Amino acid sequence: MEVVEYDEQHREGLQKFFRILNLGFAREPDVFRWKYLDAPAARSGVSQFLLVIDQGEVAGTLGFTECPAYVRGQKLMSCAFNDWYILPRLRGKGMGDRLIPYFINRPAEIKLHFLSSPPSIKVALRHGFAELPGIADYVEYLAPVRTIVQAAWRKLARRGRRRRPRMKPHLKQLERLDPRIKVLDSSDEQVNELLKHCQLQYPFACARDIEYLRWRYLEHPKDIGVLLQLTGETGSLEAVFALAWRCTGVRDILLLADVYYDRQRPQDLTRILHFHRQAALMMSANARSVYTGNKEIALAAKKNGMTHVTERLNAFFNGSGIPLDTDKATAWYTSGGDTDYVS
């Protein structure tokens, strides 16, 4: 067995692996390319995807997302672990302990292990990670009856995969919902200045910049996202956030993601969540959601009619030497949540 960096010679073997495990990447190779080969860190020459090769075939994958992080005001590098899969024949044979060093030994000081299964979290905890509590979904189901009818119709009609909703057809309608919220058109300098100001209000925050947000929401090959801005009465840039489609089963959920607002202006967050609900109704979403570990966003979501759905299994490794208390995790995140966007 060996672990190698992905390159194009592995494309066919990787697609076979995805089909064996019935993963969305098997149907959406353009999404795989966007996520790992066109990401900002990959553009800088950092490999974001590793393959486990066993007996001449792709037997496992390890994906990474790297971006800067602010830790008590210092800008460091963080690395999140994604898409860790292994063939059934290798499971239960200590593969987790053999493979996780490929994550731990990456040069980023901060390691983030999000949305993991209990077995992979146990492996992480054995290797020095700390459990990261407090990250959960908050959801409002807007059309439960319609969802059931759609599911029944698809089953009766024996239809294949449904068409993923797209964002561009809704942009003009979105701008009619609130006179102070519109599609982001501020300069990169203005946006980066706001993002930095918002992120430095927290002990820890993944240091998103406009390049990252543009890649994540505007460059996605399926047109699932939009970046929006909230402006003040004088036209000043007050907040930036994203809306993105999140497809699960027969349900089309409108996700509120990467919310950046001034903590001294909680009314802005309330306005954004109200806009989120109006947008979901206007766009005929089955539900709206926010995935967050941010205590303020969670509280505002509950006040705005959303309910707590599930806690997530997550782990955190701090190799920076700067002390951070995981018990205060709910005050770490400026982001309202990310998603892999693979149905």
N, C-alpha and C positions, 0 to 999 in steps of 0.2 A: 504494500500500500504506500502511496505517496500523495503529497498535497502540492498542487501546482497552481500558478496563476492562470486564469482563463484567457484563452485567445481564440481566434476564429477557427483554428483547426479542431477545437473541441465542440463547435456549434452543434453538429449533428448528434454527437453523443450526449450532450446536455439536453437537447430537445427530447431524446429518447428517455432520459432520466425523468424529466418533467412529466412525460406522458405516463410512465410507470406509476408515479406517485399522484397522478391526476391533479397536477398543479396548474394554476392559471397561466403561468409563463409558457406552458406548452401551446396554448392557444394565442398568446399575445407576445411573441418574441420582440415586437417593437417596444413593449413596455419594459421588458428586461433590458434592452439596449439603453433606453432612456434612464432607467434606474441605476445601472451600474457602469455603463460605458460612457454616458454623456453627463454624468453628475459633475458638479464643480470640482470636487477633489480628483476625479478621474481625468478631467481636462488638464489638471496640473501634473499628471503622470503617476498618480498614486493608484495602485491596483485595488479595486473595490470588491473583487469576487474571486474566490478560491474554489478549486475542485478537488475532491477526494477521488483518486484513481485506484481502483482495485481490480485485479485480474483483467486489465486492459479496458475496463469500462468506467464511466462516470458513476461513482457509487455514493457521492455525497457532495454537498455544497455549503459554503460559508460566505455570506454576503456582509458587507460593511457599508456604513454611511459615515463619512468623516466631515466634520465641520468644527470651527472654533467654538469655544465656550468661555464665558466670563465666570471666573471663580473669585469671589470677593474682589471684584474690580480688575483682576488680572486676566488677560486674554490668553487662554491655553487651547490645546487641541483636544477634541472629544471624538470618540469612535463608538458608534452604535452597531450592534450585532443583529443582522437580519437573515432570514431565509436559511436557517440551519436545518438541513434535511439529510437523511441517510437512508440507504436501501434497507428494507425489512430484514434481509439476511445478515446485516451487520449490527442490528440493534441488540442491546443487552450484552454486548461483548466489550464494554469499557471504552467505546468509541468517544464518548463525551470527554472523558479524562484525557484521551490522546489528542483530541482536536482543540479543546478550549485554549491551550497555550498559543495557538495561532492567533487567537483574539487577544489574550493577555499581553503577548509580546509585541503587539503593534506599538509604534512609538507614541501614540496619543496618550496624554496623561490621564484623561478621564475615559472610563469605559462604561457604556450604557447598554444594558441587556433588557430590551423592552419586549412586552407581549410574548412571554415565553411559556412553554409547557412546564408542569411540575418537574419532570425528569431533568430538563436542561437547567432549571433554576437550582436544583439540588447540586448539579455539577458545578455551577457558578459559585454557590455558597461554599463548597468544599475547596475552591481555589481562591478564596480571599475576598469574594464579593460580599456586599451587605445587601440585605433585602430592602427594596425601595417601596414603601407602602404609599397608599393614598391616591393612586392613579386609577381613574374609573371613567366609565361612560355615563353621560347624562343625556336622556332621550325623552322626546315627546312624540308619541305615536299619533299622527295626524289622520291617517286613513286606514284603520285596521280592517274595515269591511271590504274596501276596495282591494286591499292586499290579498285577502282570502279569495275574493272573486277572481283576481288575476291568476293566482296560483292554481285554482280549480280549472280555469279556462286553459291554461297552458298544459295542464295534465291531460284534459280531455282532447285538446287539439294536437297533442303529441308534438308540440313545437320544440325546436332546438333552443339554443341559448338566446336569451332575449337581447335586444339591442340596448346598449349602455346609453343613458341620457347624456346629452352634451350641453355645454354651458353657453356657447356663443349665441344661440337663438334667444336667450333670456336677457342679454346685457342691457338692451334699451329699456326693457320693462323694469329691471332692477333699479335703474337710475331714476325711475318715477316714484319709487316707494318712499324716499326721504330726500328732501332738498339738500341736505348736508352730506349725503353719502353718494359717492359715484365711483366709477371704475378708476383705478389708480392712474393718475397722469402727472404726479409730482416728479421732480427730477430725482435721479439716483442719489444725489448729494443730500437732498432734503429727506428722502426716505431713510437712508443710512444714518443720518443724524438722529432722527426720531427713534429708529430701532435701537441704536446704542443707548440713548437716554432711557428708554423703557427697560432695557435689559439690565442696565447697571443699577436699577432699583431693587434687584434681587441678589441674594448671596450667590446663587448659581443660575445661569441661564444659557441655553444653547445660543451661540452668537450668530443668529441668522442675519444675512445682509440681503440686499435687493437681488444680487446674482442668484443666491440660493432660492429665494422666494419665486423669482421669475422661472427658474428651472423647475421647481416643484409644482407650480400651479399653471404656468402659462406655456411651458414647453412639453407638457405631457402629451403623448401622441393621440390620446383619446378625447382631448378637449373637455376635461372634467372640472377645471378650476377657474377661478377669477380672483384677482387681487382688487380690494376696494379700499377707499380712504374716507375717513371722517374729517371734515374740515370745520373750523370754527367760524363764528359769525363774520370775522374779518378775512376769512379765506386761509387761515393758518392750518397747517397739517396737524391734526390732533391724535389720530389713530390710524392704524393699518391692520387689515385682517383679510382672511381668505374664506371663500366658500368653495366647497368641492363636493362632487357626487361621490357617494360611498355605496356601492352595490353589494347587497348581501341576500342571497337567495332570490326571492321575487320582490324584495323591498328595495326601493330607491330612496336612500337617506341623504338629506342635504347636511353635510358636515360643516360646522363652523370651526375653522382651523387657524393656527398661528395668529393669535390675537395680540396686538401690541398697542397698549394704551397707557396713559399716565395714571399711576396708582393714586395720585392726588385728585383725580377726576373720575370717581366711580360712576357718575352719571353718563359718561361716554360708554362704559361697558354696558350699562342698562340699555342705552339707545341701540348699540350694536346687536344685543340679544333680541330686542324687539324687532329690529330690521331682519334678523335671521328668521324669526317666525313668519313675518310677512312674506319674505322671499320663498320660504318652503311652501307656504300655502299657494302663492302665485304660480310657482313652478310645478305644482301638483306632486310634490314629494310625499311619499308614504309616511315619512318621519323626519325629524331633524335631530341632530345630535352634536355634542361636543365631548371630546375625549381629553381629559385634563387631570393634572395633579396640582393645579393652581387653586388654592382655597378660595380666592376671591371670585374667580370665574365660576367655580362650582356653586358657591352661594348665590351668585347672581342668576345662574341657570335655574336653580331651584325656585327662586322668587319669580322667575319668568315662565313657570309652568313645566319645567323639565324634571324628570325623576332619575334618581341614581339607579343604575342598572347592575353594574358588576365591578368589583375590584379587579385590578390586573396583577399578574405576577411579573415583577420586574426586579432587577438587581443592578447594583452600582459599584464600581471599583474606582477608588480615588488614589491615583499614583502621583498626585501633584505635590504632596507634602503640605498642602494648605488644609487645615482641619475643617471638615464639614460634618454637620450633625444630620444623619439620615432621618431622625425623628421629626425634623422640621422640613421634610421633603415637600409638604404642601405649600411652602412659600418659595420654592425654587424656580418654578416654571412660568415664563411669560407666555409660552406657547399654549394654544388651546387644543393642540393635538395634530398628529400626522396619521397618514394611512398609506398602505402600500399600493392602493388603487389597482389591485388585481382581483377580479371577481372569480 
